[in-house]
Amino acid sequence: MADIATVSAILSSVKTATDIAKLIKDSDSNLQAAEVKLNMAELISNLADVKL
């Protein structure tokens, strides 16, 4: 049977892995939001050029 230290280390590793997965997921969302903002800025710039 595993001792308390081993179980604690396993739980800590699982928590760390979960935290890393959440960060990766959030990074992807932030990247997509940044891409949308960039595309909107380019669209606004192109529309301003057309208006001139």
C-alpha positions as CSV (number, residue, x, y, z in Angstrom):
1,M,0.0,0.0,0.0
2,A,1.2,3.5,-0.8
3,D,2.3,5.8,2.0
4,I,0.9,9.2,2.6
5,A,3.8,11.0,1.0
6,T,3.4,9.1,-2.2
7,V,-0.3,9.8,-2.4
8,S,0.3,13.4,-1.6
9,A,2.9,13.7,-4.4
10,I,0.5,12.1,-6.9
11,L,-2.3,14.4,-6.0
12,S,0.1,17.4,-6.3
13,S,1.2,16.2,-9.7
14,V,-2.4,15.8,-10.9
15,K,-3.2,19.3,-9.6
16,T,-0.2,20.8,-11.4
17,A,-1.2,19.0,-14.6
18,T,-4.7,20.3,-14.4
19,D,-3.5,23.9,-13.8
20,I,-1.2,23.6,-16.8
21,A,-4.1,22.3,-19.0
22,K,-6.2,25.3,-17.8
23,L,-3.5,27.7,-18.7
24,I,-3.1,26.2,-22.2
25,K,-6.8,26.4,-22.8
26,D,-7.0,30.0,-21.6
27,S,-4.0,30.9,-23.8
28,D,-5.8,29.6,-26.8
29,S,-8.9,31.6,-26.0
30,N,-6.7,34.8,-25.5
31,L,-4.9,34.1,-28.8
32,Q,-8.2,33.8,-30.7
33,A,-9.5,37.0,-29.1
34,A,-6.3,38.8,-30.2
35,E,-6.7,37.5,-33.7
36,V,-10.3,38.8,-33.9
37,K,-9.2,42.2,-32.6
38,L,-6.4,42.3,-35.2
39,N,-8.8,41.4,-38.0
40,M,-11.2,44.1,-36.9
41,A,-8.5,46.7,-36.8
42,E,-7.4,45.8,-40.3
43,L,-11.0,46.0,-41.5
44,I,-11.5,49.4,-39.9
45,S,-8.3,50.6,-41.5
46,N,-9.3,49.3,-44.9
47,L,-12.7,50.9,-44.6
48,A,-11.0,54.2,-43.6
49,D,-8.8,54.0,-46.7
50,V,-11.8,53.4,-49.0
51,K,-13.7,56.3,-47.5
52,L,-10.8,58.6,-48.4
